[in-house]
Amino acid sequence: MPKLSEVLGAIVKDISHAQVTSDMVSLEYAKYYQQDALLKHITSPSIKIKNIEVKLKFLVSETSISKGLSEDAKVVASNIWSEHVQTNFIPRVIDGLAKNITIDRSELGNIVKTAIKVTKKPSFDINNILAGKTRNNKTITENYFTAVVKSLPSDIRKQLPNLTGIKKSVREQYDNEFKTLSPQMKKVAIAKTAENFDLDIAVTKDELANADESEVQEISMEIVLEDNL
C-alpha cells in the first residue's frame, strides 16, 4: 500500500508538472502568435495555477501503525542518559564526596574526566528507563561509578569514603537525577519515533467503497503555486 507521504508528494508533484506543461504550451502559442501578422496584436492564451484545494479520503492500514518506540529512538534516549551520567552525575557526586580533598576543584574535575574516559562505558537498560523503572539501571550506575572511582589516582581514592559509602551516595542521588531527566528522554524518544513514522493508506475507489464509513479518514489541504521569478 502507498504511504500517505507518497500520495501527498505525488499530488503536489503532478500539480507542479501540470503548471510546467501549461507554461510550455503557452510558450509555443506565444511564438506562433508572434509569427502571425494578425495574431501578434493579440495576447496569447496562458494559464497560471495559483490555489488548489485538495480533499483526500483514505483508510489507515492497521498493520502499518507502529507500536511502541522505534529502536533508533531508544538509542537516542539511552545516549542522553549515558551522557548525563558521565558528564554531570558522576562528577557532581564525586565533588560532593571530596569535601576534605585539598587539591583545586577544577584540577579534581579534570582528573575525574580522565577516569571516566578510561573506564568502560556501561550499557543501560533503556526499556526500563523509558518505562520509569529505576532498579536495574541504578545498579548499573552504582557499578559504573565504582569502576570510575577505582580509576582515580590512589591518593584521591584514599580521601573518599569506602565503596559502601560511595554506593549509598549514588543511590541517594540517583532517584532525583532520574526523575528530572526521565520526561526529557521520553519526549526525545517519542519525537524520534515520529520522525521515522510512515503511514500506509488505502485510497482506491473499491477499497473505500467496501470500508465502514467510520474507518474512512479525510484531510483537506490548500496548495499554492508561487512564481520564483
matplotlib code that plots the C-alpha trace (Angstrom):
import matplotlib.pyplot as plt

x = [0.0, 1.2, 2.3, 0.4, 3.6, 4.0, 0.4, 0.6, 4.0, 2.6, -0.3, 2.0, 4.4, 1.6, 0.2, 3.6, 4.1, 0.7, 1.9, 5.2, 3.2, 0.9, 3.8, 5.4, 2.2, 1.8, 5.3, 4.6, 1.4, 3.2, 5.8, 3.0, 1.2, 4.3, 4.9, 1.3, 0.6, -2.8, -2.4, 0.7, -1.5, -3.5, -2.2, -1.6, -3.5, -1.9, -3.0, -1.5, -2.3, -2.5, -4.6, -5.8, -7.8, -7.5, -9.6, -8.3, -10.2, -8.2, -8.1, -5.3, -3.7, -3.7, -0.6, 1.4, 0.8, 3.9, 3.5, 5.9, 9.1, 11.5, 14.9, 16.6, 14.5, 15.6, 19.3, 18.9, 17.3, 19.9, 22.7, 21.1, 21.1, 24.6, 26.0, 24.3, 25.7, 29.2, 29.3, 27.1, 26.1, 29.4, 31.5, 28.9, 28.6, 32.4, 32.8, 30.3, 32.2, 35.5, 34.9, 38.2, 40.4, 42.9, 43.5, 41.9, 38.3, 39.0, 42.0, 39.8, 37.3, 39.9, 41.2, 37.6, 37.1, 40.2, 39.0, 35.6, 37.4, 39.4, 36.5, 34.4, 31.0, 28.1, 25.1, 21.9, 18.5, 16.7, 13.4, 13.3, 14.4, 11.6, 9.1, 10.1, 11.8, 15.0, 16.2, 18.4, 19.9, 20.5, 22.7, 24.4, 25.1, 26.5, 28.9, 30.0, 30.6, 32.6, 34.7, 35.4, 36.5, 38.9, 40.4, 41.2, 44.7, 45.3, 45.9, 42.5, 40.8, 42.1, 40.4, 37.0, 34.5, 34.7, 32.8, 29.8, 29.6, 30.0, 27.2, 25.0, 25.6, 24.9, 21.6, 20.5, 21.0, 20.1, 16.3, 16.3, 18.5, 16.3, 13.1, 14.4, 15.7, 13.1, 10.4, 13.0, 14.2, 10.6, 9.9, 13.0, 12.2, 8.7, 9.8, 12.4, 9.9, 7.6, 10.4, 10.6, 6.9, 5.3, 1.5, 0.4, -3.0, -5.6, -7.1, -8.6, -12.4, -13.0, -11.2, -13.1, -16.5, -16.1, -15.0, -17.1, -17.6, -16.3, -12.9, -12.6, -10.3, -10.3, -7.8, -8.0, -5.1, -4.5, -1.7, -0.4, 2.0, 4.2, 6.3, 10.0, 10.9]
y = [0.0, 3.6, 5.8, 9.0, 11.0, 9.4, 10.2, 13.8, 14.2, 12.7, 15.2, 18.2, 16.8, 16.3, 19.8, 21.3, 19.2, 20.4, 24.0, 23.2, 21.6, 24.6, 27.0, 25.0, 25.1, 28.8, 29.4, 27.6, 29.6, 32.8, 32.0, 31.2, 34.4, 36.5, 35.0, 35.7, 39.1, 39.3, 37.2, 39.1, 42.0, 39.7, 38.4, 34.7, 32.5, 31.2, 29.5, 30.1, 27.6, 29.5, 28.0, 24.4, 22.8, 19.1, 16.7, 13.2, 10.3, 7.3, 4.3, 3.7, 0.2, -1.2, -3.3, -0.1, 1.6, 1.4, 0.1, 1.5, 3.4, 2.7, 1.2, 4.5, 6.4, 4.1, 4.5, 8.3, 8.3, 5.9, 8.2, 11.1, 9.2, 7.8, 11.3, 12.8, 10.1, 10.7, 14.5, 15.6, 12.9, 11.3, 14.5, 16.1, 13.2, 12.8, 16.6, 16.3, 13.3, 15.0, 17.6, 17.0, 16.8, 19.6, 19.8, 22.5, 21.7, 22.3, 20.0, 17.4, 17.8, 17.1, 14.0, 12.7, 13.3, 11.3, 8.5, 8.4, 8.3, 5.2, 3.4, 1.1, 2.7, 0.7, -0.5, 0.9, -0.8, 1.9, 0.0, 0.2, 3.9, 4.8, 2.7, 4.7, 1.8, 2.5, -0.7, -2.3, 1.0, 2.1, -1.0, -0.4, 3.2, 2.1, -0.4, 2.1, 4.8, 2.3, 1.5, 5.2, 5.7, 2.7, 4.5, 7.6, 8.1, 6.2, 9.4, 10.7, 7.4, 7.3, 10.6, 9.4, 7.2, 3.5, 1.7, 1.1, 4.8, 5.7, 3.4, 4.9, 8.4, 7.2, 5.6, 8.6, 11.0, 8.6, 8.9, 12.7, 12.7, 10.1, 11.9, 15.1, 13.6, 10.9, 13.2, 14.7, 11.3, 10.2, 13.3, 12.9, 9.2, 10.0, 12.8, 10.5, 7.7, 10.3, 11.3, 7.7, 7.0, 6.2, 5.8, 3.2, 4.0, 2.7, 5.2, 3.3, 3.6, -0.1, -0.1, 3.0, 1.7, -1.6, 0.1, 1.1, 4.9, 5.3, 4.0, 6.5, 9.4, 12.7, 15.5, 18.9, 20.9, 24.0, 24.0, 27.4, 27.7, 30.8, 32.3, 32.3, 35.0]
z = [0.0, -0.6, 2.2, 3.0, 2.4, -1.0, -2.0, -0.9, -2.6, -5.8, -5.8, -5.3, -8.0, -10.5, -9.9, -10.4, -13.6, -14.9, -14.5, -16.3, -19.1, -19.3, -19.4, -22.3, -24.3, -23.6, -24.9, -28.1, -28.6, -27.9, -30.6, -33.0, -32.3, -32.8, -36.2, -37.5, -38.9, -37.2, -34.1, -32.9, -31.9, -29.6, -26.2, -26.5, -24.0, -20.9, -17.7, -14.2, -11.4, -8.1, -5.4, -5.4, -2.6, -2.3, -0.2, 0.2, 1.7, 2.8, 5.1, 7.5, 7.2, 10.8, 10.1, 9.3, 12.7, 14.7, 18.2, 20.8, 20.3, 17.5, 18.1, 16.9, 19.4, 22.2, 21.2, 21.3, 24.7, 26.0, 24.8, 26.7, 29.9, 29.4, 28.6, 31.6, 33.9, 32.6, 32.3, 35.1, 37.6, 38.4, 38.6, 40.8, 43.2, 43.5, 44.1, 46.9, 48.4, 48.1, 50.8, 52.5, 49.4, 49.4, 45.6, 43.5, 42.4, 38.7, 38.9, 40.5, 37.8, 35.1, 37.0, 37.2, 33.4, 32.7, 34.9, 33.1, 29.7, 30.6, 32.2, 30.0, 29.4, 30.7, 28.7, 30.3, 30.1, 28.1, 28.1, 31.9, 31.8, 29.4, 31.5, 34.6, 36.3, 38.1, 39.8, 37.1, 35.9, 39.5, 40.0, 36.6, 37.6, 41.0, 39.4, 36.8, 39.4, 41.4, 38.3, 37.7, 41.3, 41.0, 38.0, 40.1, 41.5, 44.7, 46.7, 45.8, 46.4, 49.9, 50.7, 49.5, 51.5, 51.2, 48.4, 50.6, 51.4, 47.7, 46.6, 49.2, 47.9, 44.3, 45.4, 47.3, 44.4, 41.5, 42.0, 41.8, 38.7, 37.0, 38.0, 36.5, 33.2, 32.5, 31.0, 28.6, 27.5, 26.8, 24.8, 22.7, 22.1, 21.0, 18.7, 17.1, 16.6, 14.9, 12.5, 11.3, 11.2, 7.9, 7.5, 5.0, 3.5, 1.0, -1.4, -4.3, -5.0, -4.4, -1.1, 0.1, -1.1, 0.9, 4.1, 7.1, 6.9, 10.4, 9.3, 6.4, 7.2, 5.3, 5.1, 3.3, 2.1, 0.1, -2.4, -3.5, -6.5, -6.4, -9.1, -8.2, -10.7]

ax = plt.figure().add_subplot(projection="3d")
ax.plot(x, y, z, "-o")
ax.set_aspect("equal")
plt.show()
